[in-house]
Amino acid sequence: MLSAFSAALSGAYLPSVHLAPRATAGRGALSGLRMAEPDFDLVIVGCGVGGHGAALHAVSRGLKVAVCAGEDVGGTCVNRGCVPSKALLAASGRVRDMQNDKHLAAMGVKLEGAVTYDRQGVADHANNLASRVQGNLRGSLTALGVTVFEEKGSLAGPTSIELVGAGKTIEAKNVILATGSVPFVPPGVETDGKTVFTSDEALKLEWVPDWIAIIGSGYIGLEFSDVYTALGSEVTFIEAMPKMMPFFDRQIAQLADRILIRPRAIDSYTNVFASEVTPGIPGERPATVKMIDANTKEHVETIEVDAVMVCTGRKPFSEGLGLENVNVETNRGFVPVDDKMRALDKDGNVIDGLWCIGDLNGKMMLAHAASAQGISAVENMCGHEHVLNHDAVPAACFTHPEIAMVGPTEEQAKERAEKEGWEMGIAQGNFKANSKALAEGEGEGIAKVIFRKDTFEVVAVHIIGIHAADLIQECANAIQHGTTLQELSMTVHTHPTLCEVLDEAFKAGLGRSAH
């Protein structure tokens, strides 16, 4: 986001689309009979990472752009998600590292006295970072001439936007809906924002409970288990699926259980629903969680904990968008789109001029996926046909160590191979054989490469290990551009670096040794 801002100010964004001059008054009777020109070439409803990325790219394409920010520049990612959570993970990670006497002693480091932390200081670090990044996003928009409306936007028509509460409607040639998502709270769960809360409240870190139950073991739940255990909490996971981390590659989930769960103050219930959650009072009365069997719905157990964090996924924010005015019928709140991000009506027809990106369309609920979809939508509306390859969009879980992936899981890839008639290969690199990882005392983890044996194309990569989130980008680039194992294995990787774990895996896929 900041690099995009820098590029904009340096003049790197040069318009490549030249629009016809706008009609002006006083050019004769004929021009007076013409319909009024739209106010903007593009209006974006929502100003999270997706809307922001779309706006910057639209300016680079020579479009006149406005955003309806709804007083939420930066959206969930900047204000209530990716950005502040990484600040909490960074601070709590330092505490974890400094409390690990064995790890430090192995490198000849000793600390005298107990390692402590200031809860409010950690919370302020997250809040201040979010505020700073939000300011940078807003600054990048205004510096490029994007009009920012603070009001929320609602569809009066496919390309007509009512500024809610302002008594004003603006017209555009194109509209992108980019309103994102909000935490999903299941039926039976009562939240109070204090003892039963979602990630929105957890990021404020108003207190650190001694014992916290986390409902759901996906990305958000895992990351917050990392934060809370580092700060001294005991964690109990409540997972509705038969196994923990059900949506991760199975082998990676097993390793994550060994590295991230078992050594820490964490226990878990699986194959159960939290059917009834009742808030308590901090320091006075515990919150209660009633659990039932996911299959039989019979009562399993009721536990009393200091706090409960609800991490059961997110739902699209589609309320109040005026979708009924454009004949759009949502599916569980998601707006249907085609591969070019064009919105579809209830009969499956493309709605001219109306686009939808990010969590609102449900294709891939990641901030950077939203931005990529926004760029793709702008390309298509400018006449440059583009379809985003979602298989090449990476994802990461910022635990210590990190988990990252791009492409399908091994199980999904196997199904795809059987269906399409090709043979799947798997190769692996190990952090325990990597000099840089060992120098850091971080030898746990693997990089697993899934590829086609006939063409040696990379299909997917799954990594658990130090800085996995950074390492995955080389793999995403390989999938996007069709780079083969032969080409990757002949690419020089800096020594000694963590990326040599990937070099080892690439060469292993060809039956070669990396060292």
C-alpha positions in Angstrom: 0.0 0.0 0.0 2.8 2.4 0.9 4.8 1.5 -2.2 1.7 2.2 -4.3 1.6 5.7 -2.7 5.2 6.3 -3.4 4.9 5.2 -7.0 1.9 7.6 -7.4 3.9 10.6 -6.1 6.9 9.8 -8.3 4.8 9.8 -11.4 5.1 6.0 -12.0 1.4 5.9 -12.6 1.0 7.3 -16.1 -2.5 7.2 -17.8 -2.6 4.8 -20.7 -6.3 5.3 -21.5 -7.4 8.7 -22.9 -11.0 9.5 -22.3 -13.1 11.8 -24.5 -13.3 15.4 -23.3 -16.3 16.1 -21.1 -19.2 18.1 -22.5 -19.3 21.7 -21.3 -22.2 24.2 -21.2 -22.5 26.9 -23.9 -21.4 24.8 -26.9 -24.6 25.4 -28.8 -28.1 24.0 -28.9 -27.0 20.5 -29.9 -24.8 20.0 -26.9 -27.6 21.4 -24.7 -29.8 18.5 -25.8 -27.3 15.8 -24.8 -27.7 13.9 -21.6 -25.5 15.1 -18.7 -22.1 13.4 -18.5 -21.6 11.1 -15.4 -19.9 12.8 -12.5 -17.2 10.1 -12.5 -15.8 7.4 -14.7 -15.7 5.1 -11.6 -17.2 5.2 -8.2 -16.1 2.7 -5.6 -18.4 1.8 -2.7 -16.1 0.8 0.2 -12.5 1.9 0.8 -10.7 -1.1 2.2 -7.6 -2.6 0.6 -9.7 -3.8 -2.3 -11.3 -0.4 -3.0 -8.1 1.4 -2.4 -6.2 -0.8 -4.9 -8.9 -0.4 -7.5 -8.8 3.4 -7.1 -5.1 3.6 -7.5 -5.1 1.4 -10.6 -8.1 3.3 -12.1 -6.2 6.6 -11.8 -3.2 5.0 -13.5 -5.6 4.1 -16.3 -6.7 7.8 -16.7 -10.1 7.5 -15.0 -11.8 10.1 -12.9 -12.4 8.3 -9.6 -14.4 8.7 -6.4 -14.8 6.4 -3.4 -17.6 6.2 -0.8 -15.5 5.5 2.3 -18.3 5.2 4.8 -15.9 6.9 7.3 -13.8 3.7 7.1 -10.8 4.4 5.0 -8.6 1.2 5.1 -11.6 -1.0 5.9 -11.3 -4.2 8.0 -7.7 -5.0 7.0 -6.2 -1.7 8.2 -8.5 -0.9 11.1 -9.7 -4.2 12.5 -7.7 -7.0 10.8 -4.4 -7.6 9.0 -2.5 -4.5 10.1 -3.2 -4.3 13.9 -3.2 -8.0 14.3 0.4 -8.1 12.9 1.4 -5.5 15.4 0.0 -7.6 18.3 1.8 -10.7 16.8 5.1 -8.8 16.5 5.0 -7.5 20.1 3.8 -10.8 21.7 6.3 -12.7 19.5 9.1 -10.7 21.1 7.8 -11.6 24.5 7.7 -15.3 23.6 11.2 -15.2 22.2 12.7 -13.5 25.2 10.9 -15.9 27.6 12.4 -18.9 25.8 15.5 -19.4 28.0 16.5 -22.6 26.2 16.4 -21.0 22.8 18.4 -18.0 24.0 21.0 -20.1 25.9 21.7 -22.1 22.7 22.9 -18.9 21.2 24.8 -17.8 24.3 22.3 -15.2 25.4 21.1 -14.8 29.0 18.5 -12.5 30.4 18.6 -11.5 34.1 15.2 -11.3 35.7 11.7 -11.9 34.4 10.5 -10.7 31.0 7.4 -8.5 31.4 5.2 -6.5 29.1 2.9 -3.5 29.3 -0.5 -4.5 28.0 -1.6 -1.0 27.2 1.7 -0.4 25.4 1.2 -3.4 23.2 -2.4 -2.3 22.5 -1.2 1.2 21.6 1.4 -0.2 19.2 -1.5 -1.9 17.3 -3.8 1.1 17.4 -1.1 3.6 16.4 0.0 1.4 13.5 -3.5 1.2 12.2 -4.0 5.0 12.4 -0.7 5.6 10.6 -1.4 3.2 7.7 -5.0 4.6 7.4 -3.5 8.1 7.1 -1.2 6.9 4.4 -4.0 5.3 2.5 -6.1 8.5 2.6 -3.1 10.5 1.6 -2.4 8.4 -1.4 -6.0 8.8 -2.6 -6.1 12.6 -2.3 -2.6 13.0 -3.7 -3.8 11.3 -6.9 -7.0 13.4 -7.2 -9.5 10.7 -6.0 -12.6 12.3 -4.5 -13.3 10.8 -1.1 -16.9 10.9 0.1 -17.2 10.1 3.8 -20.8 8.8 3.4 -21.7 5.2 2.7 -22.9 4.5 -0.8 -26.1 2.7 -1.9 -27.2 1.7 -5.4 -30.1 3.7 -6.8 -29.3 2.0 -10.1 -26.4 0.1 -11.7 -24.3 3.2 -12.0 -26.2 5.6 -9.7 -25.0 5.9 -6.1 -26.9 7.5 -3.3 -24.7 9.1 -0.7 -26.5 7.8 2.4 -27.7 10.6 4.7 -26.4 13.3 2.4 -29.5 13.6 0.2 -27.3 13.4 -2.9 -26.9 11.0 -5.8 -23.9 10.7 -8.0 -23.6 9.2 -11.5 -20.8 7.1 -12.8 -19.9 5.2 -15.9 -18.9 2.2 -13.7 -19.4 1.3 -10.0 -17.3 -1.2 -8.0 -18.8 -2.6 -4.9 -16.1 -3.3 -2.3 -17.7 -3.3 1.1 -15.9 -6.3 2.5 -17.1 -8.4 5.4 -17.8 -8.5 9.1 -17.3 -11.2 11.7 -19.8 -14.0 11.7 -21.4 -14.9 15.0 -23.3 -18.2 15.0 -26.7 -18.6 16.5 -26.7 -19.2 20.2 -23.6 -17.1 20.8 -24.2 -13.9 22.8 -21.4 -11.3 22.5 -20.8 -8.4 24.9 -17.5 -7.2 23.5 -15.8 -7.8 26.9 -16.0 -11.5 27.9 -17.4 -12.8 24.6 -16.0 -11.0 21.5 -14.9 -11.2 17.9 -11.6 -10.2 16.4 -12.9 -6.6 16.2 -12.8 -6.3 20.0 -9.8 -8.6 20.5 -7.5 -6.3 18.6 -8.1 -3.6 21.2 -6.4 -5.9 23.8 -8.4 -4.3 26.7 -7.4 -7.2 28.9 -5.5 -10.5 28.8 -7.7 -13.3 30.3 -6.1 -16.1 32.2 -8.2 -18.7 30.3 -9.8 -18.0 26.9 -11.8 -20.3 24.7 -11.4 -19.7 21.0 -14.2 -20.9 18.8 -12.7 -21.9 15.4 -9.2 -23.0 14.5 -8.7 -21.1 11.2 -6.3 -18.3 10.4 -7.7 -15.8 12.9 -8.1 -18.3 15.8 -4.6 -19.6 15.3 -3.0 -16.1 15.2 -4.8 -15.1 18.4 -3.9 -18.3 20.2 -0.3 -17.3 19.4 -0.8 -13.8 20.9 -2.6 -14.9 24.0 -0.3 -17.8 24.9 2.7 -15.5 24.5 1.1 -13.1 26.9 0.4 -15.8 29.4 -3.1 -17.0 28.7 -4.3 -20.6 28.5 -6.3 -21.4 25.4 -9.0 -23.9 24.7 -9.9 -24.4 21.0 -13.5 -25.4 20.1 -13.6 -26.7 16.6 -16.7 -28.0 14.8 -14.8 -30.1 12.3 -13.4 -33.5 13.2 -9.8 -32.2 13.1 -8.0 -29.0 14.1 -7.1 -26.6 11.3 -9.5 -28.4 8.9 -8.9 -26.1 5.9 -5.1 -26.4 5.9 -3.1 -29.0 3.9 -3.3 -32.1 6.1 0.4 -32.6 6.5 0.9 -29.0 7.3 -1.9 -29.1 9.9 -0.2 -32.1 11.5 3.1 -30.3 11.7 1.3 -27.1 13.0 -0.3 -29.2 15.7 3.2 -30.4 16.8 4.9 -27.0 16.6 2.2 -24.5 17.5 -0.3 -26.4 19.7 1.2 -29.2 21.8 4.2 -27.3 23.3 1.9 -24.4 24.4 -0.8 -24.0 27.0 -3.5 -25.1 24.5 -6.0 -27.8 24.6 -8.9 -28.5 22.2 -12.3 -30.0 21.6 -13.1 -31.1 18.0 -16.3 -32.2 16.3 -18.4 -30.1 18.6 -20.5 -26.9 18.3 -20.5 -24.1 20.8 -24.3 -24.2 20.9 -24.7 -21.7 23.7 -22.3 -19.0 24.8 -23.2 -16.7 27.7 -21.0 -13.7 28.7 -19.7 -13.2 32.2 -18.2 -10.2 34.1 -14.4 -9.8 33.9 -12.9 -10.8 37.3 -16.3 -11.6 38.8 -18.2 -14.2 36.8 -16.9 -16.6 34.1 -18.4 -16.9 30.6 -20.0 -20.2 29.9 -19.7 -22.3 26.7 -22.2 -25.2 26.2 -20.9 -27.7 23.6 -22.9 -30.3 21.7 -21.7 -33.1 19.4 -21.5 -31.9 15.8 -23.2 -35.0 14.5 -25.7 -36.2 17.2 -26.3 -32.7 18.7 -26.2 -34.2 22.1 -24.7 -32.3 25.0 -20.9 -33.0 25.4 -19.7 -30.6 28.1 -20.1 -27.1 29.5 -17.0 -25.1 30.4 -16.5 -21.9 32.3 -13.7 -19.6 31.1 -12.6 -16.0 31.6 -13.3 -15.1 28.0 -14.5 -16.5 24.7 -13.3 -15.3 21.3 -15.5 -16.1 18.3 -13.4 -16.9 15.2 -16.1 -18.7 13.1 -15.4 -16.9 9.9 -16.7 -13.7 8.3 -19.8 -12.8 6.4 -20.2 -10.3 3.5 -21.3 -6.8 4.3 -24.1 -6.5 1.8 -26.8 -4.9 3.9 -28.0 -1.5 2.8 -26.3 -1.6 -0.6 -29.5 -1.3 -2.6 -28.9 -4.5 -4.4 -32.7 -5.0 -4.7 -32.7 -1.9 -7.0 -30.5 -3.6 -9.5 -32.1 -7.1 -9.5 -29.2 -8.8 -7.6 -30.0 -11.8 -5.5 -27.2 -12.7 -3.0 -26.2 -16.2 -2.0 -25.6 -16.2 1.8 -25.0 -12.5 1.4 -22.4 -12.8 -1.4 -22.9 -10.9 -4.6 -22.6 -13.2 -7.7 -20.0 -12.2 -10.3 -18.4 -13.7 -13.4 -14.6 -14.2 -13.9 -14.2 -10.6 -14.9 -15.7 -9.4 -11.6 -18.9 -8.1 -13.3 -22.0 -8.3 -11.1 -24.8 -10.7 -12.2 -28.5 -10.3 -11.7 -30.7 -13.0 -10.3 -31.0 -14.5 -13.8 -27.3 -14.8 -14.2 -27.0 -11.8 -16.7 -24.2 -9.3 -16.5 -25.2 -5.9 -15.2 -23.5 -3.3 -17.4 -21.3 -1.0 -15.4 -21.6 -2.8 -12.1 -18.7 -4.7 -10.6 -18.0 -6.4 -7.3 -14.7 -7.4 -5.6 -13.3 -8.8 -2.4 -15.1 -10.4 0.5 -18.4 -9.3 -0.9 -18.2 -11.7 -3.8 -16.8 -14.6 -1.7 -14.3 -15.9 -4.3 -11.3 -15.5 -2.0 -11.7 -13.7 1.3 -8.2 -12.1 1.5 -7.2 -8.4 1.5 -4.7 -8.8 -1.3 -7.1 -10.9 -3.3 -9.6 -8.0 -3.1 -7.0 -5.6 -4.4 -6.1 -8.0 -7.2 -9.7 -8.4 -8.1 -10.1 -4.6 -8.1 -7.2 -4.2 -10.5 -8.7 -6.9 -12.7 -12.1 -5.2 -12.8 -10.5 -1.9 -13.8 -8.6 -3.6 -16.6 -11.8 -5.1 -17.9 -13.8 -1.9 -17.7 -11.0 -0.2 -19.7 -11.2 -2.8 -22.5 -8.1 -4.8 -21.5 -9.5 -8.4 -20.9 -8.2 -9.9 -17.7 -9.1 -12.9 -15.6 -7.5 -13.3 -12.2 -5.9 -16.7 -11.5 -7.0 -17.3 -7.9 -4.7 -20.4 -7.8 -1.8 -18.1 -7.9 -3.0 -15.9 -5.0 -1.0 -16.8 -1.8 -2.2 -16.8 1.8 -0.5 -16.7 5.1 -1.1 -17.3 8.8 1.3 -15.2 10.9 1.9 -17.5 13.8 5.4 -18.2 15.2 6.5 -19.9 13.0 4.4 -18.8 10.1 2.2 -20.9 7.7 1.8 -20.0 4.1 0.3 -21.5 1.0 -0.6 -21.0 -2.6 -2.7 -23.3 -4.7 -4.8 -26.3 -3.6 -4.0 -28.6 -0.7 -2.5 -32.0 -1.5 -5.9 -33.6 -1.1 -7.5 -31.1 -3.5 -4.6 -31.4 -6.0 -5.0 -35.2 -6.0 -8.7 -34.9 -6.9 -7.9 -32.4 -9.6 -5.1 -34.7 -11.0 -7.5 -37.7 -11.1 -10.2 -35.6 -12.8 -7.9 -34.0 -15.4 -5.7 -37.1 -16.1 -2.3 -36.2 -14.9 0.1 -37.6 -12.3 0.9 -35.5 -9.2 4.4 -35.3 -7.7 5.4 -34.0 -4.3 8.9 -32.7 -3.2 10.0 -31.3 0.1 12.6 -29.0 1.5 13.4 -28.9 5.2 14.2 -26.0 7.5 16.3 -28.3 9.7 18.8 -28.7 6.7 18.9 -24.9 6.2 21.9 -23.0 7.5 20.1 -19.7 8.0 17.2 -21.4 9.9 19.7 -23.2 12.1 21.6 -19.9 12.8 18.2 -18.5 14.0 17.5 -21.6 16.1 14.4 -22.1 13.9 14.9 -25.5 12.3 11.2 -26.6 12.6 9.2 -26.8 9.4 9.1 -27.8 5.8 8.4 -26.5 2.3 6.2 -28.9 0.3 5.9 -28.5 -3.5 3.1 -30.1 -5.4 3.7 -30.4 -9.2 2.7 -32.1 -12.4 5.0 -35.0 -13.3 4.4 -34.6 -17.0 5.1 -30.9 -17.4 6.9 -30.2 -14.0 4.6 -27.2 -13.6 4.1 -26.1 -10.0 0.6 -26.7 -8.8 0.8 -25.7 -5.2 3.3 -25.0 -2.3 2.7 -25.2 1.4 5.2 -24.0 3.9 5.4 -24.0 7.7 8.5 -22.4 9.1 10.2 -19.1 9.9 9.2 -16.3 7.4 7.0 -18.6 5.4 4.8 -15.7 4.5 7.7 -14.1 2.7 9.0 -17.3 1.1 5.7 -18.1 -0.5 5.9 -15.2 -3.0 8.5 -16.9 -5.2 6.1 -19.9 -5.4 3.1 -17.7 -6.3 5.1 -16.1 -9.0 6.0 -19.5 -10.4 2.3 -20.6 -10.5 1.2 -17.3 -12.1 3.8 -17.4 -14.9 4.0 -21.2 -15.4 7.6 -21.5 -14.3 8.6 -25.2 -14.2 10.7 -27.1 -11.7 13.5 -27.3 -14.3 13.6 -23.5 -14.5 13.3 -23.0 -10.8 16.0 -25.5 -10.0 18.4 -23.7 -12.3 17.7 -20.3 -10.6 20.4 -19.3 -8.2 19.3 -18.8 -4.6 21.3 -16.7 -2.3 23.4 -18.5 0.3 22.8 -18.7 3.2 19.2 -17.7 3.2 15.8 -19.3 4.0 14.9 -19.4 0.3 17.3 -22.3 -0.1 14.6 -24.5 1.5 12.6 -23.9 -1.7 15.7 -24.6 -3.8 16.0 -27.9 -2.1 12.4 -28.8 -2.8 12.6 -27.7 -6.4 15.6 -29.8 -7.0 14.2 -32.8 -5.1 11.2 -32.8 -7.5 13.7 -33.5 -10.3 15.6 -36.1 -8.3 18.6 -33.8 -7.6 20.3 -32.8 -4.4 20.6 -29.1 -3.4 23.7 -29.5 -1.3 
